[in-house]
Amino acid sequence: MDLIVSILSKYGLQALALVLVMGGVYEAFHKSNAQTASSWESELVTNIDGFFQGGLTARNFSGLNNSVAIKASLVPKGMLNGDGSTIKGPWPNSYVTLSPTSNGMGFMATWSAVSSDDCATFARSQSANMVSVNGTTIDPTNNAAAAGIAMACDAGTSSSTATIAFEHDS
């Protein structure tokens, strides 16, 4: 009997260790999507700002769209699918749409199908002039911005994805 208990204990601990390792791998991969998206958004902002403002006297983002950004090589390579107009995010079925603001003095990067588990981390990762999460506009300079982002993301809801828009003004 002691032998059977010993064997079961040994294999039970190995199974538990395997589950913990698999959970750690999942968590590391899961976090990497938010980190990847944050890095890509930062690179997009830097590249777009530099291209539309660098050396030009008329600083204006009018005419900015996905095709223009791709043709000007402003989009990180990992975001391209080769069709010349689609910018993809790191989550399944996630895409980014670039557009100028209404006055042309800034631009929007709208991310669709952001995992709700990554929503708050990703939305807080940028130094944008304005953030919109699932249609809720949040002023990043407001003292309650972090709580507003958390409430708008609400990973506990049945929706498994979110839409996040960053406005970057010059």
Contacts in CASP RR format, 6 or more apart in sequence:
PFRMAT RR
TARGET T0000
AUTHOR 0000-0000-0000
METHOD contacts of the structure
MODEL  1
MDLIVSILSKYGLQALALVLVMGGVYEAFHKSNAQTASSWESELVTNIDG
FFQGGLTARNFSGLNNSVAIKASLVPKGMLNGDGSTIKGPWPNSYVTLSP
TSNGMGFMATWSAVSSDDCATFARSQSANMVSVNGTTIDPTNNAAAAGIA
MACDAGTSSSTATIAFEHDS
30 115 0 8 1.000
30 117 0 8 1.000
30 118 0 8 1.000
32 90 0 8 1.000
33 90 0 8 1.000
33 91 0 8 1.000
33 115 0 8 1.000
33 118 0 8 1.000
34 115 0 8 1.000
34 118 0 8 1.000
34 121 0 8 1.000
34 122 0 8 1.000
34 125 0 8 1.000
36 90 0 8 1.000
37 89 0 8 1.000
37 90 0 8 1.000
37 91 0 8 1.000
37 111 0 8 1.000
37 114 0 8 1.000
37 118 0 8 1.000
37 122 0 8 1.000
37 125 0 8 1.000
38 121 0 8 1.000
38 122 0 8 1.000
38 125 0 8 1.000
38 126 0 8 1.000
39 76 0 8 1.000
40 76 0 8 1.000
40 78 0 8 1.000
40 79 0 8 1.000
40 89 0 8 1.000
40 90 0 8 1.000
41 109 0 8 1.000
41 111 0 8 1.000
41 122 0 8 1.000
41 125 0 8 1.000
41 126 0 8 1.000
41 166 0 8 1.000
42 126 0 8 1.000
43 76 0 8 1.000
44 69 0 8 1.000
44 74 0 8 1.000
44 75 0 8 1.000
44 76 0 8 1.000
44 96 0 8 1.000
44 98 0 8 1.000
44 109 0 8 1.000
45 109 0 8 1.000
45 126 0 8 1.000
45 166 0 8 1.000
45 168 0 8 1.000
47 69 0 8 1.000
47 73 0 8 1.000
47 74 0 8 1.000
47 75 0 8 1.000
48 61 0 8 1.000
48 64 0 8 1.000
48 69 0 8 1.000
48 74 0 8 1.000
48 98 0 8 1.000
48 107 0 8 1.000
48 168 0 8 1.000
49 168 0 8 1.000
49 170 0 8 1.000
51 72 0 8 1.000
51 74 0 8 1.000
52 59 0 8 1.000
52 60 0 8 1.000
52 61 0 8 1.000
52 64 0 8 1.000
52 107 0 8 1.000
52 170 0 8 1.000
53 59 0 8 1.000
53 170 0 8 1.000
59 105 0 8 1.000
59 170 0 8 1.000
60 100 0 8 1.000
60 104 0 8 1.000
60 105 0 8 1.000
61 100 0 8 1.000
61 101 0 8 1.000
61 104 0 8 1.000
61 105 0 8 1.000
61 106 0 8 1.000
61 107 0 8 1.000
61 170 0 8 1.000
62 100 0 8 1.000
62 104 0 8 1.000
63 100 0 8 1.000
64 98 0 8 1.000
64 99 0 8 1.000
64 100 0 8 1.000
64 107 0 8 1.000
65 98 0 8 1.000
65 99 0 8 1.000
66 75 0 8 1.000
66 84 0 8 1.000
66 85 0 8 1.000
66 86 0 8 1.000
66 87 0 8 1.000
66 96 0 8 1.000
66 97 0 8 1.000
66 98 0 8 1.000
67 84 0 8 1.000
67 85 0 8 1.000
68 98 0 8 1.000
69 75 0 8 1.000
69 87 0 8 1.000
69 98 0 8 1.000
70 80 0 8 1.000
70 84 0 8 1.000
70 85 0 8 1.000
70 87 0 8 1.000
71 84 0 8 1.000
75 87 0 8 1.000
78 88 0 8 1.000
79 87 0 8 1.000
79 88 0 8 1.000
79 89 0 8 1.000
79 96 0 8 1.000
80 86 0 8 1.000
80 87 0 8 1.000
80 88 0 8 1.000
81 88 0 8 1.000
86 95 0 8 1.000
87 95 0 8 1.000
87 96 0 8 1.000
87 97 0 8 1.000
87 98 0 8 1.000
88 94 0 8 1.000
88 95 0 8 1.000
88 96 0 8 1.000
89 95 0 8 1.000
89 96 0 8 1.000
89 111 0 8 1.000
91 113 0 8 1.000
91 114 0 8 1.000
91 115 0 8 1.000
91 118 0 8 1.000
91 161 0 8 1.000
92 113 0 8 1.000
93 112 0 8 1.000
93 113 0 8 1.000
94 111 0 8 1.000
94 112 0 8 1.000
94 113 0 8 1.000
94 114 0 8 1.000
94 161 0 8 1.000
95 111 0 8 1.000
95 112 0 8 1.000
95 113 0 8 1.000
96 109 0 8 1.000
96 110 0 8 1.000
96 111 0 8 1.000
96 112 0 8 1.000
97 108 0 8 1.000
97 109 0 8 1.000
97 110 0 8 1.000
97 112 0 8 1.000
98 107 0 8 1.000
98 108 0 8 1.000
98 109 0 8 1.000
98 110 0 8 1.000
99 107 0 8 1.000
99 108 0 8 1.000
99 110 0 8 1.000
100 106 0 8 1.000
100 107 0 8 1.000
100 108 0 8 1.000
101 107 0 8 1.000
101 108 0 8 1.000
101 167 0 8 1.000
101 169 0 8 1.000
105 169 0 8 1.000
105 170 0 8 1.000
106 167 0 8 1.000
106 168 0 8 1.000
106 169 0 8 1.000
106 170 0 8 1.000
107 167 0 8 1.000
107 168 0 8 1.000
108 165 0 8 1.000
108 166 0 8 1.000
108 167 0 8 1.000
108 168 0 8 1.000
109 165 0 8 1.000
109 166 0 8 1.000
109 168 0 8 1.000
110 163 0 8 1.000
110 164 0 8 1.000
110 165 0 8 1.000
110 166 0 8 1.000
111 122 0 8 1.000
111 163 0 8 1.000
111 164 0 8 1.000
111 165 0 8 1.000
111 166 0 8 1.000
112 161 0 8 1.000
112 163 0 8 1.000
113 161 0 8 1.000
113 163 0 8 1.000
114 122 0 8 1.000
114 161 0 8 1.000
114 162 0 8 1.000
114 163 0 8 1.000
114 164 0 8 1.000
115 160 0 8 1.000
115 161 0 8 1.000
115 162 0 8 1.000
116 153 0 8 1.000
116 154 0 8 1.000
116 155 0 8 1.000
116 156 0 8 1.000
116 157 0 8 1.000
116 159 0 8 1.000
116 160 0 8 1.000
116 161 0 8 1.000
116 162 0 8 1.000
117 155 0 8 1.000
119 133 0 8 1.000
119 149 0 8 1.000
119 152 0 8 1.000
119 153 0 8 1.000
119 155 0 8 1.000
119 162 0 8 1.000
119 164 0 8 1.000
120 149 0 8 1.000
120 150 0 8 1.000
120 153 0 8 1.000
120 155 0 8 1.000
122 164 0 8 1.000
123 131 0 8 1.000
123 133 0 8 1.000
123 138 0 8 1.000
123 149 0 8 1.000
123 152 0 8 1.000
123 153 0 8 1.000
123 164 0 8 1.000
124 146 0 8 1.000
124 149 0 8 1.000
126 166 0 8 1.000
127 140 0 8 1.000
128 140 0 8 1.000
128 166 0 8 1.000
128 167 0 8 1.000
128 168 0 8 1.000
129 140 0 8 1.000
129 167 0 8 1.000
129 168 0 8 1.000
129 169 0 8 1.000
130 137 0 8 1.000
130 138 0 8 1.000
130 139 0 8 1.000
130 140 0 8 1.000
130 166 0 8 1.000
130 167 0 8 1.000
131 137 0 8 1.000
131 138 0 8 1.000
131 140 0 8 1.000
131 145 0 8 1.000
131 149 0 8 1.000
131 164 0 8 1.000
131 165 0 8 1.000
131 166 0 8 1.000
131 167 0 8 1.000
132 138 0 8 1.000
132 163 0 8 1.000
132 164 0 8 1.000
132 165 0 8 1.000
132 167 0 8 1.000
133 148 0 8 1.000
133 149 0 8 1.000
133 152 0 8 1.000
133 153 0 8 1.000
133 162 0 8 1.000
133 163 0 8 1.000
133 164 0 8 1.000
134 152 0 8 1.000
134 153 0 8 1.000
134 162 0 8 1.000
134 163 0 8 1.000
135 152 0 8 1.000
135 163 0 8 1.000
135 165 0 8 1.000
136 148 0 8 1.000
136 151 0 8 1.000
136 152 0 8 1.000
138 145 0 8 1.000
138 148 0 8 1.000
138 149 0 8 1.000
138 152 0 8 1.000
139 145 0 8 1.000
152 162 0 8 1.000
153 162 0 8 1.000
END
